[in-house]
Amino acid sequence: MDDNEYGFVKKRINDLLDIDLDNYKERQMRRRLTSYLERANPPDVGTFFNNVEKEEKMLQELKDFLTINVSEFFRDEYQFEKLETVILPELLENRMKIKFWSAGCSIGAEPYTLAIMMEEVMPGLAHTIVATDLDETILKQARAGGPYGQQDVRNVSPDRLAMYFRNEDGKYWVIDKIRDKVNFKRHNLLSDPYEQNCDLILCRNVVIYFTDTAKSKINRGFCNSLREGGILFIGGSEIIFDAAQIGLGVAIPSFYRRVPAGTSPKTAKMGPAN
């Protein structure tokens, strides 16, 4: 795909899907799109996008490809164990109710995981769980609480599966008690206003194809969304290289804390002093 063709593809994607590929790493995105178009095998790129504009299914397939809707309940069990045993007890030490934001929530597995955990940690309390994603179609599945396949729930223990899900013809659905605890919204991380006064934000493996500039913009937005002492929970393979510059410090691996202005990022570390 040459420069002119890639420029055309970027414009059409922005027009059709409101996704600005200038915020994505060009080399990786150009390679991925080239492969995608080769599989589609259209007569030419112009014809492909004319068809995409007319066919809702093709448009959704392209959106799914670009937004990478991959998620599971309790994905990366070790990290969720740290959330449950280390992070949440500290956040709850002086606050009875917590505001969560699951950004880039995809099919809803992670915000529902939070709802399950909080029901077990502090049953009956109405914590605020906001979950957002760019893709309105995938949000419909999330709001409905399913259906989820075996792969989606493979990390859910048998006890939790029996307590928080119902099985219908081999597909799993979150029970209403848990589903009603999550408020799903459409949100574009690069252009829409952010949630405020959050205690914990999850954004895991969402921005891996973004440019460093876009990542920094998003992470600054997250930092501003957190109350002082609030936590940003990211993917295990992700690192925020400019954390100190934007007001974050590492609490434990994969968890960054918003530190008070003018203090050292070292104050973010978990420990008795916190």
C-alpha positions as CSV (number, residue, x, y, z in Angstrom):
1,M,0.0,0.0,0.0
2,D,1.7,3.2,-1.2
3,D,1.4,6.6,0.5
4,N,-1.4,7.9,-1.7
5,E,-3.5,4.7,-1.2
6,Y,-2.9,4.8,2.6
7,G,-4.0,8.4,2.7
8,F,-7.2,7.5,0.9
9,V,-7.8,4.6,3.2
10,K,-7.3,6.8,6.3
11,K,-9.7,9.4,5.0
12,R,-12.5,6.9,4.2
13,I,-12.1,5.2,7.6
14,N,-12.3,8.5,9.3
15,D,-15.4,9.5,7.3
16,L,-17.2,6.1,7.8
17,L,-16.2,5.2,11.3
18,D,-14.9,8.3,13.0
19,I,-11.6,6.6,13.6
20,D,-8.5,8.8,13.0
21,L,-5.7,6.5,11.9
22,D,-3.2,9.3,12.4
23,N,-3.3,8.3,16.1
24,Y,-2.2,4.8,15.3
25,K,1.3,3.5,14.6
26,E,1.6,3.9,10.8
27,R,3.8,0.9,10.0
28,Q,1.8,-1.6,12.0
29,M,-1.6,-0.2,10.8
30,R,-0.5,0.0,7.2
31,R,0.7,-3.6,7.3
32,R,-2.6,-4.8,9.0
33,L,-4.8,-3.0,6.5
34,T,-2.8,-4.3,3.6
35,S,-3.4,-7.8,4.9
36,Y,-7.1,-7.1,5.5
37,L,-7.6,-5.8,1.9
38,E,-5.7,-8.7,0.4
39,R,-8.1,-11.1,2.2
40,A,-11.1,-9.1,1.0
41,N,-9.6,-9.1,-2.6
42,P,-11.6,-6.2,-4.1
43,P,-11.0,-4.9,-7.6
44,D,-9.5,-1.8,-6.1
45,V,-9.6,0.1,-2.8
46,G,-12.2,2.6,-4.0
47,T,-14.6,-0.2,-4.8
48,F,-14.0,-1.8,-1.4
49,F,-14.9,1.3,0.5
50,N,-18.0,2.0,-1.7
51,N,-19.2,-1.5,-0.8
52,V,-18.4,-1.0,2.9
53,E,-20.5,2.2,2.8
54,K,-23.5,0.3,1.4
55,E,-23.1,-3.0,3.5
56,E,-23.6,-2.7,7.3
57,K,-22.0,-6.1,7.8
58,M,-18.8,-5.1,6.0
59,L,-18.7,-1.8,7.9
60,Q,-19.1,-3.7,11.2
61,E,-16.4,-6.2,10.3
62,L,-14.0,-3.4,9.4
63,K,-14.8,-1.6,12.7
64,D,-14.2,-4.9,14.7
65,F,-10.9,-5.3,12.9
66,L,-9.7,-1.8,13.8
67,T,-10.9,-1.8,17.4
68,I,-9.8,-5.3,18.3
69,N,-12.7,-6.4,20.4
70,V,-10.9,-9.1,22.5
71,S,-11.7,-9.5,26.2
72,E,-12.4,-12.2,28.8
73,F,-13.7,-12.4,32.3
74,F,-10.8,-12.3,34.9
75,R,-8.3,-12.0,32.0
76,D,-4.8,-12.3,33.4
77,E,-5.8,-13.9,36.7
78,Y,-2.7,-12.9,38.5
79,Q,-3.4,-9.2,37.9
80,F,-7.0,-9.5,39.1
81,E,-5.8,-11.3,42.2
82,K,-3.6,-8.3,42.9
83,L,-6.5,-6.0,42.3
84,E,-8.7,-8.0,44.7
85,T,-6.1,-8.6,47.5
86,V,-3.9,-5.5,47.3
87,I,-5.5,-2.6,45.4
88,L,-9.2,-2.8,46.4
89,P,-8.6,-3.2,50.2
90,E,-6.5,0.0,50.2
91,L,-9.0,1.9,48.1
92,L,-11.8,0.8,50.4
93,E,-9.9,1.6,53.6
94,N,-11.3,5.1,53.8
95,R,-14.0,5.0,51.2
96,M,-17.2,2.9,51.4
97,K,-18.1,3.4,47.7
98,I,-15.8,3.4,44.7
99,K,-16.2,4.9,41.2
100,F,-14.8,2.6,38.5
101,W,-14.3,3.4,34.8
102,S,-13.6,0.5,32.4
103,A,-12.3,2.3,29.3
104,G,-12.4,0.3,26.0
105,C,-14.6,-2.3,27.7
106,S,-15.4,-4.2,24.5
107,I,-17.9,-7.0,25.3
108,G,-18.2,-6.0,28.9
109,A,-16.2,-8.8,30.4
110,E,-13.9,-6.6,32.5
111,P,-16.6,-4.2,34.0
112,Y,-18.7,-7.3,34.9
113,T,-15.6,-8.9,36.5
114,L,-15.4,-5.8,38.7
115,A,-19.1,-6.0,39.5
116,I,-18.6,-9.6,40.6
117,M,-15.6,-8.8,42.7
118,M,-17.3,-5.9,44.4
119,E,-20.4,-8.0,45.1
120,E,-18.1,-10.5,46.9
121,V,-16.0,-7.9,48.7
122,M,-18.8,-5.6,49.8
123,P,-22.1,-7.2,48.9
124,G,-25.1,-5.0,48.5
125,L,-23.3,-1.7,48.1
126,A,-24.0,0.3,45.0
127,H,-20.5,1.1,43.6
128,T,-20.4,3.2,40.4
129,I,-19.1,1.2,37.4
130,V,-19.0,3.1,34.1
131,A,-17.9,1.1,31.1
132,T,-17.2,2.8,27.7
133,D,-16.2,1.7,24.2
134,L,-16.1,3.3,20.7
135,D,-18.1,0.5,19.1
136,E,-21.9,0.8,19.7
137,T,-22.6,-2.6,18.3
138,I,-20.3,-4.4,20.7
139,L,-21.8,-2.3,23.5
140,K,-25.2,-3.8,22.7
141,Q,-23.9,-7.3,23.6
142,A,-22.3,-5.8,26.7
143,R,-25.5,-4.2,27.9
144,A,-27.4,-7.4,27.3
145,G,-25.0,-9.3,29.5
146,G,-24.2,-11.8,26.7
147,P,-24.1,-14.1,25.1
148,Y,-20.6,-15.2,26.0
149,G,-18.8,-18.3,24.8
150,Q,-16.6,-20.8,26.7
151,Q,-13.5,-18.9,25.8
152,D,-14.9,-15.7,27.3
153,V,-15.5,-17.4,30.7
154,R,-12.6,-19.8,30.8
155,N,-11.0,-18.0,33.8
156,V,-14.2,-17.9,35.8
157,S,-14.3,-20.4,38.7
158,P,-17.1,-23.0,38.7
159,D,-18.6,-21.5,41.8
160,R,-18.7,-18.0,40.3
161,L,-20.0,-19.4,37.0
162,A,-22.8,-21.0,38.8
163,M,-23.6,-18.0,40.9
164,Y,-23.3,-15.1,38.5
165,F,-24.2,-16.6,35.1
166,R,-27.0,-18.5,33.5
167,N,-26.3,-21.1,30.8
168,E,-28.7,-21.1,27.8
169,D,-27.9,-23.6,25.0
170,G,-24.2,-23.6,25.8
171,K,-23.9,-19.7,25.9
172,Y,-23.4,-17.8,29.1
173,W,-25.3,-14.7,30.3
174,V,-24.6,-12.4,33.2
175,I,-27.4,-12.5,35.8
176,D,-29.5,-9.3,36.1
177,K,-28.1,-8.6,39.6
178,I,-24.6,-8.1,38.2
179,R,-25.7,-6.7,34.8
180,D,-27.6,-3.9,36.4
181,K,-24.5,-2.7,38.3
182,V,-22.7,-1.5,35.1
183,N,-23.6,1.7,33.1
184,F,-22.4,1.3,29.5
185,K,-21.7,4.4,27.3
186,R,-20.2,5.0,23.9
187,H,-17.0,7.0,24.2
188,N,-14.0,8.0,22.0
189,L,-10.9,8.1,24.1
190,L,-9.3,10.6,21.6
191,S,-12.1,13.1,21.4
192,D,-14.8,12.8,24.0
193,P,-14.7,14.3,27.6
194,Y,-13.4,11.9,30.3
195,E,-15.1,10.6,33.4
196,Q,-14.1,12.5,36.6
197,N,-13.3,11.7,40.2
198,C,-12.6,8.0,39.5
199,D,-11.1,5.8,42.2
200,L,-9.9,3.2,39.7
201,I,-9.7,3.1,35.9
202,L,-9.1,0.0,33.8
203,C,-7.8,0.4,30.3
204,R,-6.0,-2.8,29.4
205,N,-4.5,-3.7,26.1
206,V,-6.6,-1.0,24.4
207,V,-3.9,1.4,23.1
208,I,-1.2,-1.0,21.9
209,Y,-1.4,0.2,18.3
210,F,-1.6,3.9,19.2
211,T,1.2,6.4,18.6
212,D,3.2,7.5,21.6
213,T,1.6,11.0,21.3
214,A,-1.9,9.5,21.4
215,K,-1.0,7.2,24.3
216,S,0.4,10.2,26.2
217,K,-2.8,12.2,25.6
218,I,-4.9,9.3,26.8
219,N,-2.9,8.7,29.9
220,R,-2.9,12.4,30.8
221,G,-6.6,12.3,30.5
222,F,-6.8,9.2,32.8
223,C,-4.6,10.9,35.3
224,N,-6.8,14.0,35.3
225,S,-9.8,11.7,35.7
226,L,-8.5,10.0,38.8
227,R,-8.8,11.5,42.3
228,E,-5.5,11.9,44.1
229,G,-4.5,8.4,45.2
230,G,-6.7,6.8,42.5
231,I,-5.4,3.9,40.5
232,L,-4.9,3.2,36.7
233,F,-4.9,-0.5,35.9
234,I,-3.2,-1.4,32.5
235,G,-2.2,-4.5,30.7
236,G,0.6,-6.7,31.9
237,S,2.7,-6.0,28.8
238,E,2.1,-2.3,28.8
239,I,4.4,0.4,30.4
240,I,3.7,4.1,30.8
241,F,7.1,5.6,30.0
242,D,6.2,9.2,30.8
243,A,4.3,8.3,34.0
244,A,6.3,10.7,36.2
245,Q,5.8,13.6,33.8
246,I,2.0,13.2,33.8
247,G,1.5,12.7,37.5
248,L,1.5,8.9,37.9
249,G,3.7,6.6,39.8
250,V,3.9,2.8,39.9
251,A,2.0,1.3,42.8
252,I,2.8,-2.3,41.8
253,P,3.4,-3.6,38.3
254,S,0.4,-2.8,36.0
255,F,-1.1,-0.4,38.6
256,Y,-0.3,3.3,38.5
257,R,-1.3,5.8,41.2
258,R,-2.1,9.4,40.7
259,V,0.3,11.2,43.1
260,P,-0.3,14.7,44.6
261,A,1.2,17.6,42.6
262,G,4.7,18.3,43.7
263,T,5.4,14.9,45.3
264,S,7.7,12.2,44.2
265,P,6.3,9.3,42.1
266,K,7.9,7.0,44.8
267,T,4.9,8.0,47.0
268,A,2.8,5.8,44.7
269,K,4.3,2.6,46.0
270,M,2.1,0.3,47.9
271,G,3.0,0.0,51.6
272,P,2.3,0.9,55.2
273,A,2.8,4.6,54.5
274,N,-0.1,4.7,52.1
